[in-house]
Every structure is written in structure tokens, then in C-alpha cells.
Amino acid sequence: MNKPKRRFLLYILVGLIFGIIDWFYLNWLAHISWDSLGESILVVPVIIAMNYGIWLVPIIPVVIYEARRAQRIRNPMLAGMLTWSCAIFSYYFYYAALLSLGKLVHFEHFNIFSDKDETFWYYYWQMFKGIILGQFFEWIIIAVIGGGVIGALIYTISRRLTSSRISIET
């Protein structure tokens, strides 16, 4: 297997692992006691930054790594899109598994292996479409567009830094 294919398999793996880790991270974040910050105006921005900023953790190293090796902007863009898309996929796959096994708070009755009444599958499918598929399709669009944009930005910044370093040295 050639090196670019191995790198992209690594990016898939990074994304898949991150999606599961993010589930646990968000669960942890939801259980933090923010009372110690009091009435600070910074509470909401800090929570938002921690909630969404975590998504930069897998993509920044991936696209920097790819940008250093790529000859064209396309590869870092694809690496970013792939990493975030795989993360979204694994996050919602895990979410679907929890829903289907009745492991979500207030949704314990959706365990597909428990006793079911005649309306079970109808309501299960409504929840699955609304929670899992609906959110997945919203976030996969963000993953593809955002991953591509971040890949392009990192590639452009990397090229400019490299060219400015070369011109300073000469």
C-alpha cells in the first residue's frame, strides 16, 4: 500500500476514534459544575469554546501533517473532510447504538431487545430519524465543508510560511 493511502487510512482511524471520544467528552462537559465561576460573563463563551473547539483537536494535526506532504491543496482538504466526516459517523453510530440499547437517559424504553408493544417500532423510528439521522445529516454537511475549508486554510498558511522562510534565508 502506498504512503498516501496509509495516511488516509490513519485519518479515517483518527476520525473514528475521535467521534467516540467526543461523546464521552461532551458527557463529561455536561456534568461539570460551572457554579465555581459564579456569575461571570465568560461562562457561556468558555462552554461554547470547549464544546466546539474540541473539534479542532483531530483536524489541525491531520491537515498540518498532510499539508507538509501534499503538492496540491486538494489532499489537505480531503484529509480534513475525511477526518471530520469519520468523526461524525462514529459519534452518531455510537449515539444510535446507545438509543437502540436503551442506554440514553429518558429513552430506556427504546431498547430493541426488550418487550415491545405494537407501537414500538413506529416511535423508535421517529426518534431515530429525528435524533440520529436528522442531526447526522446536519453535521455531516458541516464536516465536509468545514473540513475542506480548514484543510485549505492550513495548506495556504503552510505554503506562505514556507515561501517566506525560503525568501528570508536567501
C-alpha positions in Angstrom: 0.0 0.0 0.0 1.4 3.4 -0.9 2.1 6.1 1.6 -0.8 8.5 0.7 -3.3 5.6 1.1 -1.8 4.7 4.5 -2.1 8.3 5.6 -5.7 8.5 4.6 -6.4 5.2 6.5 -4.8 6.8 9.5 -7.0 9.9 9.1 -10.1 7.6 9.0 -9.0 5.9 12.2 -8.3 9.3 13.9 -11.8 10.5 13.0 -13.5 7.3 14.1 -11.7 7.3 17.4 -12.3 11.0 18.0 -16.1 10.6 17.4 -16.4 8.2 20.2 -14.1 10.2 22.5 -16.1 13.3 21.8 -19.3 11.5 23.0 -17.6 10.9 26.4 -16.0 14.4 26.4 -19.4 16.1 25.9 -20.9 13.9 28.6 -18.2 15.0 31.0 -18.6 18.6 29.9 -22.4 18.4 30.7 -21.6 17.2 34.2 -19.1 19.9 35.2 -20.2 22.2 37.9 -19.9 25.7 36.5 -21.1 27.3 39.7 -17.5 28.0 40.8 -17.3 30.6 38.0 -20.2 32.4 39.6 -22.0 35.0 37.5 -19.0 35.5 35.2 -19.8 36.7 31.7 -17.2 34.2 30.5 -19.1 31.1 31.4 -21.1 30.8 28.2 -18.2 31.6 25.8 -16.0 29.1 27.7 -18.6 26.4 27.4 -19.2 27.1 23.7 -15.4 27.1 23.1 -14.9 23.9 24.9 -17.9 22.3 23.2 -16.9 23.2 19.6 -13.2 23.9 19.9 -12.6 20.3 20.8 -13.3 19.5 17.1 -10.1 21.3 16.2 -8.1 18.6 18.1 -8.2 15.9 15.5 -8.2 18.0 12.3 -5.4 20.5 12.9 -2.6 17.9 13.3 -4.1 15.9 10.4 -4.2 18.7 7.9 -0.8 20.2 9.0 0.7 16.8 8.5 -1.0 16.4 5.1 -0.2 20.0 4.1 3.5 19.4 4.6 3.5 16.4 2.3 0.9 17.5 -0.3 1.8 19.0 -3.6 -1.7 20.3 -4.1 -4.4 21.9 -1.9 -6.8 19.0 -2.6 -5.1 16.5 -0.3 -5.3 18.6 3.0 -8.8 19.5 2.1 -9.7 15.8 1.6 -7.9 14.9 4.8 -9.9 17.4 6.8 -13.2 16.4 5.2 -12.4 12.7 5.8 -11.3 13.1 9.4 -14.3 15.2 10.4 -16.8 13.0 8.4 -15.5 9.8 10.1 -15.7 11.5 13.5 -19.3 12.5 12.8 -20.1 9.0 11.6 -18.7 7.2 14.6 -20.3 9.8 17.0 -23.7 9.1 15.6 -23.2 5.4 15.2 -22.4 5.3 18.9 -25.4 7.5 19.6 -27.6 5.1 17.6 -26.2 2.1 19.5 -27.0 3.8 22.8 -30.5 4.7 21.7 -31.1 1.2 20.4 -29.9 -0.5 23.6 -32.0 1.8 25.8 -28.9 3.4 27.3 -29.9 7.0 26.9 -31.5 8.8 29.9 -35.3 9.1 29.4 -35.1 6.8 26.3 -34.6 3.5 28.2 -37.8 2.2 26.7 -36.3 2.2 23.2 -34.2 -0.9 23.9 -34.7 -3.0 20.8 -34.1 -6.2 22.7 -36.8 -5.6 25.4 -40.5 -6.4 25.3 -42.3 -4.2 22.7 -45.8 -3.1 22.2 -47.3 -2.7 18.7 -46.3 1.0 18.5 -42.6 0.4 19.5 -41.1 0.4 16.0 -43.1 3.4 14.9 -41.9 5.5 17.8 -38.4 4.1 17.7 -38.1 5.0 14.0 -39.5 8.5 14.7 -36.8 9.1 17.4 -34.1 7.5 15.2 -35.0 9.8 12.3 -35.2 12.9 14.4 -32.3 12.4 16.7 -29.8 10.3 14.8 -30.4 10.8 11.1 -31.6 14.4 11.4 -28.5 15.5 13.4 -26.2 13.3 11.4 -27.2 15.0 8.1 -26.9 18.5 9.6 -23.4 17.8 11.0 -22.0 15.8 8.0 -22.5 18.9 5.8 -20.6 21.0 8.4 -17.9 18.3 8.5 -17.4 18.2 4.7 -17.5 22.0 4.2 -15.6 22.8 7.4 -13.0 20.1 7.0 -12.3 21.3 3.4 -12.1 24.9 4.5 -9.7 24.2 7.4 -7.6 21.9 5.1 -7.4 24.7 2.5 -6.5 27.3 5.2 -3.8 25.2 6.8 -2.3 24.4 3.4 -2.3 28.1 2.3 -0.8 29.2 5.6 1.8 26.4 5.4 2.8 27.4 1.9 3.1 31.0 2.8 5.2 30.3 5.8 7.4 28.0 3.8 7.8 30.6 1.0 8.5 33.4 3.4 11.1 31.2 5.2 12.8 30.5 1.9 12.9 34.1 0.9 14.3 35.2 4.3 17.0 32.5 4.1 18.1 33.6 0.6 
